[in-house]
Every structure is written in C-alpha cells, then in structure tokens.
Amino acid sequence: MDIILWVWVKLVILPMVLFMVILDSPSKKRELPHSWDEFVYDSGKWKTGWNAFFGYADGENLQSKNRQVKPYESAEVKDDGYPDGLTTNLAYKN
C-alpha cells in the first residue's frame, strides 16, 4: 500500500502543486514577440490579461477566488460578459 501512495504522490500531487505555482507567477514576457503587427487586447472588468484568462462572469478570477471555483461556468450574461466576447468585439472593430 505504501508504494501505491508514493506513486500517487509523485505522479499526481507533485505535478498539480508545480502547476499551481506556475499559475501564480504571471510573466511580463510576451509570447512570440515578433509574430504580430499589433497587440490588441481588451481585458475589460478583469483589468489584466492574466486575470481575464482565468476570468469569471462576475469580474473575479481564479486567483481572487483563491481557487475555490468550479472547473466551468455558464452564466446568463451579455456577449461581453466573458473575455472571449470582448475579443470578438475587437475582431469586429478591426
């Protein structure tokens, strides 16, 4: 039984902890910095791209809710109630 627990901790728990540490460390480095002609983004009520990436309809995000969230959300909101709606609006403008 001890070996099963050891394997479970090594294969499941440690990677999850590492992933959570990475999620808490936003970077200032842009991905693919020379790949785009312009940088267009609207983070809306989430205020930063990092928060919007993990955003919920009420303006909160994964970090502000201390990770006490469901793995999905489907709120009755307007199209711009989620970050992808804001991105769609930007696509229409350009």
C-alpha angles and dihedrals in degrees: 000000000000092000091052091052091047092051092046092052092047096045102035115017101041095049090048092052091048091049091051091051090052091049090055093055111074114189131220089213114107118226114241093357097189097042101086135057092214139009110232120175138145113199091181118184091354090067097208135051090237092056092043092053088061093032130146127201094257092062093258124117140206093273097044089052091050089239091292092134141114115255090247140023134200110183127176097247138136119271092269092051089099129044094250090061090055089050090051090052090053091051091054091050093052 
